[in-house]
Amino acid sequence: MIDRRTFGTIAGTGAVAAALGIVTGCATTGPAGDKPAPPMDPGKERPGGTEAFGPLKQVEAGVLDVGYVEAGPADGPAVILLHGWPYDIHSYAAVTPLLAAKGYRVIVPYLRGHGTTRFLSRSTPRDAQQAVFALDILALMDALGIKKAVLAGFDWGSRTADIIAALWPERVKGLVSVTGYLITDREANKQPLPPKTEWAWWYQYYFATERGRKGLERNRHDLARLVWTFNSPTWGFDDATFDRTAAAFDNPDYVPIVIGNYRWRLSLVEGEPRYDDIEARLARQPVVTVPTITLDGAVDPFTPPGNGSAYRAKFTGKYAHRTLPGIGHNVPQEAPAAFARAVVDVGRL
């Protein structure tokens, strides 16, 4: 979920209490004169399908037929919201209407291997290295006629948005990245971390085995629910909320994409040679120059210590950082108003 080089010991999970989905305070740094946007009403999720935040659409983009939700005016400034694992587009069910009401054209795609996104050809390798997710989103932008957008994400979505912002800054108006800089450095990933930190990554090592692959195949819903509970210790999600997302894991490519992603990060499998040049550029850990707001959930077990200092040097453009008390890993679903506010604010940096 995040680059192992950039995070340290696991944050404590029991000391902070806050109303779920509502920001109780934040530490913010940014350019002088930066003023927050007007307050937003916190979004309230409605159990059920995508009708809660927009109709589901499909478009052919690159090697994929991408399933996505679109909301807001077609001529509004574009913002693309990117989910992680084990999550889906419904992480943004409450964020989307907040941004649409502000006049944004909001696009929320299923990543490869999730939901209604499908490969156009059976012969396309089910590759899951970091570069392909970025190329998928660039192809989606081209297919939808979007030249430039605010990119916002968490988990796999943060990593994907970070990559596009670093390598293709001309396509990015602004970046909102949960847990900061997540571009994977596979050489650094070969080094051990403190045992407590390694323990949090149990599923990475589980997925490295054939037993783990079978476990994900047979127990994908129960495994995801366990990860949700660990990642967001203060979030009291209900069955309907989880089940709505878990349906996205029934994609026929879900298992190979998830397994391939984590095995690639641990250098257990190689990527496609066609992406070697991109991966070589990413291995050099390029800085992000576009306006950026980074968000940390204070009780996210993967939040690095130091209130954003662990990755601050990787963002050389206009920048602000916010820590959200009482919030775990799935920031947009746990704190939709704070996430939407960051999207609005980054356009003003």
C-alpha positions as CSV (number, residue, x, y, z in Angstrom):
1,M,0.0,0.0,0.0
2,I,2.9,2.4,0.6
3,D,6.5,2.4,-0.3
4,R,8.4,0.7,2.5
5,R,11.3,3.1,2.3
6,T,9.1,6.1,3.3
7,F,7.4,4.9,6.5
8,G,8.7,4.1,9.9
9,T,7.2,2.5,12.9
10,I,3.5,1.9,13.1
11,A,1.5,4.7,14.6
12,G,-0.5,3.9,17.8
13,T,-4.1,3.1,17.2
14,G,-5.9,3.6,20.4
15,A,-5.2,7.1,21.7
16,V,-7.1,9.3,19.4
17,A,-10.9,9.6,19.3
18,A,-13.0,11.6,16.8
19,A,-16.3,11.6,15.2
20,L,-16.0,9.3,12.1
21,G,-15.9,11.1,8.8
22,I,-15.5,14.6,10.4
23,V,-12.2,16.4,10.7
24,T,-11.6,17.4,14.4
25,G,-8.5,19.3,13.6
26,C,-5.4,19.3,11.4
27,A,-1.8,20.4,11.3
28,T,-1.3,22.4,8.1
29,T,1.8,23.9,6.5
30,G,1.7,25.8,3.2
31,P,2.6,29.0,1.4
32,A,1.9,32.3,3.2
33,G,-1.5,33.7,2.5
34,D,-3.0,30.3,1.8
35,K,-6.7,30.4,2.9
36,P,-8.9,27.3,3.3
37,A,-11.9,26.9,1.1
38,P,-15.3,27.6,2.6
39,P,-16.5,24.8,4.8
40,M,-18.2,21.8,3.2
41,D,-21.0,19.7,4.5
42,P,-19.6,16.3,5.4
43,G,-20.9,13.8,2.8
44,K,-23.2,11.1,4.1
45,E,-22.9,7.7,2.4
46,R,-26.0,5.8,1.2
47,P,-25.7,2.1,1.1
48,G,-26.3,0.5,-2.2
49,G,-24.8,0.9,-5.7
50,T,-23.2,3.6,-7.7
51,E,-26.4,5.6,-7.9
52,A,-25.3,7.1,-4.6
53,F,-22.8,9.3,-6.5
54,G,-23.3,8.9,-10.2
55,P,-24.2,6.4,-13.0
56,L,-21.7,3.8,-14.0
57,K,-20.1,4.3,-17.4
58,Q,-17.6,2.4,-19.6
59,V,-15.0,3.6,-22.0
60,E,-12.2,1.9,-24.0
61,A,-8.9,3.4,-22.9
62,G,-5.5,1.9,-23.8
63,V,-5.6,-1.9,-23.1
64,L,-8.8,-1.6,-20.9
65,D,-12.5,-1.1,-21.0
66,V,-12.7,1.1,-18.0
67,G,-15.6,1.3,-15.7
68,Y,-16.0,4.7,-14.0
69,V,-18.4,7.1,-12.4
70,E,-18.7,10.7,-13.7
71,A,-20.5,13.5,-11.9
72,G,-20.6,17.3,-12.1
73,P,-20.7,19.6,-15.2
74,A,-19.0,18.3,-18.3
75,D,-17.2,21.6,-18.8
76,G,-16.0,21.9,-15.2
77,P,-12.4,21.5,-14.1
78,A,-11.5,17.8,-14.1
79,V,-10.6,15.9,-11.0
80,I,-9.8,12.1,-11.0
81,L,-10.2,10.2,-7.8
82,L,-8.2,7.0,-7.5
83,H,-8.9,4.1,-5.1
84,G,-6.5,1.6,-3.5
85,W,-6.5,-2.0,-2.3
86,P,-8.7,-3.6,-1.0
87,Y,-11.1,-0.8,-1.9
88,D,-13.0,0.5,-4.9
89,I,-14.7,3.6,-6.3
90,H,-17.1,3.7,-3.4
91,S,-14.3,5.1,-1.3
92,Y,-15.4,8.3,-3.0
93,A,-19.2,7.9,-2.8
94,A,-19.4,10.9,-0.4
95,V,-16.5,12.9,-1.8
96,T,-17.9,13.0,-5.4
97,P,-21.2,14.9,-4.7
98,L,-19.3,17.4,-2.6
99,L,-16.9,18.2,-5.5
100,A,-19.7,18.0,-8.2
101,A,-21.6,20.7,-6.2
102,K,-18.5,22.9,-6.4
103,G,-18.6,22.7,-10.2
104,Y,-15.9,20.0,-10.7
105,R,-16.1,17.3,-13.4
106,V,-15.4,14.3,-11.2
107,I,-14.1,11.0,-12.7
108,V,-13.8,7.9,-10.4
109,P,-12.4,4.9,-12.3
110,Y,-12.1,1.2,-11.3
111,L,-8.4,0.3,-11.4
112,R,-7.4,-2.7,-13.5
113,G,-8.6,-5.9,-11.9
114,H,-11.5,-4.2,-10.1
115,G,-15.2,-3.8,-10.7
116,T,-16.3,-3.5,-14.3
117,T,-12.9,-2.6,-15.7
118,R,-11.9,-5.4,-18.1
119,F,-8.9,-6.1,-20.4
120,L,-9.9,-5.7,-24.1
121,S,-7.8,-8.7,-25.1
122,R,-7.3,-12.1,-23.4
123,S,-3.7,-12.0,-24.7
124,T,-2.7,-8.8,-22.8
125,P,-0.4,-9.7,-19.9
126,R,-2.2,-9.1,-16.5
127,D,0.7,-6.9,-15.5
128,A,0.6,-5.1,-12.1
129,Q,3.8,-3.2,-11.8
130,Q,3.4,0.5,-10.8
131,A,4.0,2.0,-14.2
132,V,0.9,0.3,-15.8
133,F,-1.6,1.9,-13.4
134,A,-0.3,5.3,-14.3
135,L,-0.5,4.6,-18.1
136,D,-4.0,3.3,-17.6
137,I,-5.1,6.7,-16.1
138,L,-3.3,8.7,-18.8
139,A,-5.1,6.6,-21.4
140,L,-8.4,7.2,-19.6
141,M,-7.7,11.0,-19.6
142,D,-7.1,10.8,-23.4
143,A,-10.2,8.8,-24.0
144,L,-12.3,11.3,-22.1
145,G,-10.7,14.4,-23.7
146,I,-9.1,15.5,-20.4
147,K,-5.8,17.3,-21.0
148,K,-5.1,18.3,-17.4
149,A,-6.7,17.3,-14.1
150,V,-6.3,17.4,-10.3
151,L,-5.4,13.9,-9.3
152,A,-6.3,12.7,-5.8
153,G,-5.9,9.2,-4.3
154,F,-4.9,7.0,-1.4
155,D,-3.0,3.7,-1.3
156,W,-2.5,2.4,-4.9
157,G,-4.3,5.5,-6.0
158,S,-1.7,7.8,-4.3
159,R,1.1,5.9,-5.9
160,T,-0.5,6.2,-9.3
161,A,-1.2,9.9,-8.9
162,D,2.4,10.5,-7.6
163,I,3.8,8.8,-10.7
164,I,1.8,10.8,-13.1
165,A,2.6,14.0,-11.3
166,A,6.3,13.2,-11.3
167,L,6.8,12.0,-14.8
168,W,4.0,13.8,-16.7
169,P,3.5,17.1,-14.7
170,E,1.9,18.7,-17.8
171,R,-1.1,16.6,-17.3
172,V,-1.6,17.5,-13.6
173,K,-3.1,20.7,-12.2
174,G,-2.7,19.6,-8.6
175,L,-2.1,16.5,-6.5
176,V,-3.8,15.3,-3.3
177,S,-1.8,12.3,-2.0
178,V,-2.7,10.4,1.2
179,T,0.5,9.2,3.0
180,G,2.7,11.4,0.8
181,Y,5.2,10.0,-1.6
182,L,4.6,6.4,-2.5
183,I,6.5,5.7,-5.7
184,T,8.1,2.3,-5.2
185,D,11.8,1.8,-4.9
186,R,12.3,-1.9,-5.3
187,E,16.0,-1.8,-4.3
188,A,15.1,-0.2,-1.0
189,N,12.3,-2.7,-0.5
190,K,14.9,-5.4,-0.3
191,Q,16.1,-4.1,3.1
192,P,14.4,-5.3,6.3
193,L,12.3,-3.0,8.4
194,P,11.7,-3.1,12.2
195,P,9.8,-6.3,13.1
196,K,6.6,-4.4,14.2
197,T,6.5,-2.6,10.8
198,E,7.1,-5.9,8.9
199,W,4.3,-7.5,10.8
200,A,1.8,-4.9,9.5
201,W,2.7,-6.1,6.0
202,W,1.7,-9.7,6.7
203,Y,-0.4,-10.0,3.5
204,Q,2.5,-9.0,1.3
205,Y,4.4,-12.0,2.4
206,Y,1.3,-14.2,2.4
207,F,0.7,-13.2,-1.2
208,A,4.3,-14.2,-2.1
209,T,3.3,-17.8,-1.6
210,E,1.1,-20.2,-3.5
211,R,-0.9,-20.7,-0.4
212,G,-1.5,-16.9,-0.3
213,R,-2.6,-16.8,-3.9
214,K,-5.1,-19.6,-3.1
215,G,-6.2,-17.8,0.1
216,L,-6.9,-14.6,-1.8
217,E,-8.9,-16.6,-4.5
218,R,-11.0,-18.4,-1.9
219,N,-11.3,-15.8,0.8
220,R,-11.1,-12.5,-1.0
221,H,-14.0,-11.0,0.9
222,D,-13.0,-12.1,4.4
223,L,-9.4,-11.2,3.8
224,A,-10.3,-7.7,2.6
225,R,-12.6,-7.1,5.6
226,L,-9.8,-8.0,7.9
227,V,-7.5,-5.5,6.2
228,W,-10.2,-2.8,6.4
229,T,-10.5,-3.4,10.2
230,F,-6.7,-3.2,10.8
231,N,-6.2,-0.2,8.5
232,S,-9.0,1.9,10.0
233,P,-9.2,1.0,13.7
234,T,-11.7,3.8,14.5
235,W,-14.0,3.4,11.5
236,G,-17.2,1.6,12.3
237,F,-18.2,0.6,8.8
238,D,-21.3,-1.5,8.4
239,D,-22.0,-4.6,6.4
240,A,-23.7,-2.8,3.6
241,T,-20.7,-0.4,3.1
242,F,-18.3,-3.3,3.0
243,D,-20.4,-5.5,0.7
244,R,-20.9,-2.7,-1.7
245,T,-17.1,-2.5,-2.2
246,A,-16.5,-6.3,-2.0
247,A,-18.5,-6.8,-5.2
248,A,-15.6,-5.2,-7.0
249,F,-13.4,-8.0,-6.0
250,D,-15.3,-10.5,-8.2
251,N,-13.5,-9.2,-11.3
252,P,-11.9,-12.1,-13.1
253,D,-8.5,-10.4,-13.1
254,Y,-8.6,-9.4,-9.4
255,V,-6.4,-12.2,-8.1
256,P,-3.6,-12.0,-10.7
257,I,-3.5,-8.2,-10.4
258,V,-3.3,-8.1,-6.6
259,I,-0.8,-11.0,-6.4
260,G,1.2,-9.6,-9.3
261,N,1.4,-6.1,-7.6
262,Y,2.8,-7.3,-4.3
263,R,5.1,-9.9,-5.8
264,W,6.5,-7.2,-8.2
265,R,7.2,-4.8,-5.3
266,L,9.2,-7.5,-3.5
267,S,11.2,-8.2,-6.7
268,L,9.8,-11.8,-6.8
269,V,8.6,-11.3,-10.4
270,E,9.8,-9.0,-13.2
271,G,7.7,-6.5,-15.1
272,E,7.2,-6.2,-18.8
273,P,10.3,-5.1,-20.7
274,R,8.3,-2.5,-22.6
275,Y,8.0,-0.5,-19.3
276,D,11.7,-0.7,-18.3
277,D,12.5,2.9,-19.2
278,I,9.6,4.2,-17.1
279,E,10.5,2.0,-14.2
280,A,14.1,3.1,-14.4
281,R,13.0,6.7,-14.1
282,L,10.8,5.9,-11.2
283,A,13.6,4.0,-9.5
284,R,15.5,7.3,-9.3
285,Q,12.7,8.6,-7.0
286,P,11.8,11.7,-9.0
287,V,10.5,14.7,-7.2
288,V,7.0,16.1,-7.7
289,T,6.9,19.7,-8.8
290,V,3.1,20.3,-9.2
291,P,1.1,21.9,-6.4
292,T,0.4,19.2,-3.7
293,I,-1.5,18.7,-0.5
294,T,-0.5,15.6,1.4
295,L,-2.9,14.0,3.9
296,D,-2.1,11.6,6.8
297,G,-4.7,9.7,8.8
298,A,-3.4,9.9,12.4
299,V,-4.5,6.4,13.2
300,D,-3.5,4.8,9.9
301,P,-1.0,2.1,10.8
302,F,1.0,3.0,7.7
303,T,1.4,6.7,8.3
304,P,5.0,7.6,8.7
305,P,6.1,9.5,11.8
306,G,7.1,13.1,11.7
307,N,3.9,14.9,10.5
308,G,4.8,14.6,6.9
309,S,8.6,15.2,7.3
310,A,9.5,11.7,6.1
311,Y,8.5,12.6,2.5
312,R,8.5,16.4,2.5
313,A,11.6,16.7,0.3
314,K,9.9,14.8,-2.5
315,F,7.5,17.7,-3.1
316,T,9.3,20.8,-4.5
317,G,6.3,22.8,-5.7
318,K,3.7,24.7,-3.7
319,Y,2.8,22.4,-0.8
320,A,0.7,21.9,2.2
321,H,0.3,19.0,4.7
322,R,-2.6,18.0,6.9
323,T,-2.9,15.4,9.6
324,L,-6.4,14.2,10.3
325,P,-7.0,13.1,13.9
326,G,-9.0,9.9,14.5
327,I,-8.8,8.9,10.8
328,G,-7.4,5.7,9.4
329,H,-6.2,4.5,6.0
330,N,-9.3,5.0,3.9
331,V,-9.2,8.8,4.2
332,P,-11.8,9.7,1.6
333,Q,-14.4,7.4,3.0
334,E,-13.7,8.1,6.6
335,A,-13.3,11.9,6.2
336,P,-15.0,12.9,2.9
337,A,-15.3,16.6,3.7
338,A,-11.6,16.9,4.6
339,F,-10.6,15.0,1.4
340,A,-12.9,17.1,-0.8
341,R,-11.6,20.3,0.9
342,A,-8.0,19.3,0.0
343,V,-9.0,18.9,-3.7
344,V,-10.5,22.4,-3.7
345,D,-7.6,23.9,-1.8
346,V,-4.8,22.4,-4.0
347,G,-6.2,24.3,-7.0
348,R,-5.6,27.5,-5.1
349,L,-2.0,26.9,-4.1
